[in-house]
Amino acid sequence: MFGPNKGMLYEWNEQNIEKSNNGELLPKEIEFQDTTAHYSLFDKFHMFSKKKGPEKSFRSIGNCVNLHFLNSSAAEQANSIMAKDRHFMYTMNFANFAFYTRLSIHLQNKALNNKFVNKTKQLFDVPVKRNEIGIGVLSFQDRRLLQTVEVSDTTISSNMGSKESEIEINLCQPVLSQDEPTTQPKKPPNYLVASSLDNGNFILRECSLETLSGLNWLDGLTIDFYLNLIAKRKNVLVLDCFVVTSILDGKDEIFARHPLNKVNFCEYEKIVGGYNKNGNHWNLMYLNMAEKTLSIIEPTGLNKSCTTAIQRFRKYLQIRNNKKDKKLLRVKWNQSIINHQTQKDSFSCGIFVLKIAECLINDTNCSFSTNKDSLQNERQRIRKNIVDASDPPEDFCRLCGKNNSDVVMDWICCDKCSRWFHRICLGLEKPSFQALATESWLCCICT
């Protein structure tokens, strides 16, 4: 079946065996035009195979000139991921099987590559572009090269133009010595853009607020922040999305760790919370405590039976074991149907949840415009309300969200955007911080 040489790169003889033992085997090139050749080789991913002795080097793909770059680890991982669909795949004809396999591997590699690129962007704080052969390189803007840097007798100087230049730098030695203090801290992944300390210490970071732009799906932090904002100074309890999703999905071991024992549900008129159904679609859980009704509001209008949701919420009340809420266990909870505008697209479920919740909390009719422009305006309105309702920017640190009310700490303000930061949050030592007091300082957003 395998040939020549039983699928090995070299002929099995004493001369080649001796060369293998001495590490003197010369690389060999395979002729792909030879249709009669069938090799049995392995790459680095299978180096620790059962093959031992000379046969291991005879079958190593590293000794093949035109195949040494191959790495089957991605294919092995793809095959493992596709294992659950193997029965379905085996029913396909060859063309569909090949298409499905190639598409699956492509999507998995794309996801891994995007994850790697995003991680690189966070570490180096510069864009990552691919060169002509697909290798990622860091793209520096000229304003980042503020002075000439001498590395390994090679001088790299900044250009005076405004265009971007792609460079690859192999650092043989660090530019800054270990004794030289670093006055510019590394940029954190996300700055805080909103903080509400008087309403339960709620904070919102830049990446979460950006989900309100464009056609993005809203994340749970944005929904929690805005629900607490519209419920402010009202007798409404907001359960965070994580707890609500754990309750309605029946994850007892999770919501048992979040019983909220000190919160008396019976003292509130309404209870609301975002429900991330199947991890990709936002619903709204709404409880009217006066009428003893529970509703799971589906933005698309597909209101199904809430029998299971009522049972799981009742189980959550039992686990909480709150003395004042024990009477809620004896109450017969009913499902209520709430008429509302329906979602027509595939990405505005979070906006509908916030808008419907706002109407229910304010006791108004759930009727609003659902065209594309109106939904975009609604995103901007929610974004503006979050920023306007936030604490003054000079009152909280843009990294931790806390103010100076409890402990006196060293602060520093950006001379351009007036954002304030704790010295400890920036990771600055005392000498470096004191040196900045006599000079202008810009935060990592403004540099």
PyMOL commands that set and color helices and strands:
alter all, ss='L'
color gray80, all
select helices_A, chain A and resi 5-7+14-22+44-46+54-58+61-63+73-90+94-124+142-144+197-199+206-212+220-230+241-248+252-255+265-267+307-320+326-330+349-361+372-389+393-395+423-426+430-436
alter helices_A, ss='H'
color red, helices_A
select strands_A, chain A and resi 128-130+136-140+149-151+154-156+165-166+192-196+202-205+236-238+270-277+281-288+293-297+334-335+411-413+420-422
alter strands_A, ss='S'
color yellow, strands_A
deselect
rebuild
show_as cartoon
